[in-house]
């Protein structure tokens, strides 16, 4: 039987990987571009992303009340919440949206809550660190982060 991770790798290769001389978010030339949302916007992709993230939460022993991330990761948060619902788990979501020079939270926000930050593609760790720091400033306790694709 093919694992969820193997199925998702195949979907990302088929739907999301673009070989070209495009640019990454660092403004440097890249041999490939990963548009992970393309796989995440397929029905099977929604379920796979959600199940894999839930599995990772369990593997790490993270008993969290919510998952969240930048507004551009809303599809990833929704995938995880849908998978949690299908598994009878109570889980909430939050999003950080850019407002002026800062990040403002929408959705779940409870002081002291244990949460995990989700990111779709990391080209540099500074972005995830910024989101984690903002979640801490808001008063929640980020116990970890999950990045779907790490370009490093």
Beta strands, then each sheet from edge to edge (+ up, - down):
strand 1: 17-23
strand 2: 29-34
strand 3: 66-70
strand 4: 92-99
strand 5: 102-107
strand 6: 114-122
strand 7: 141-150
sheet 1: 1+ 2-
sheet 2: 5+ 4- 3- 6- 7-
end
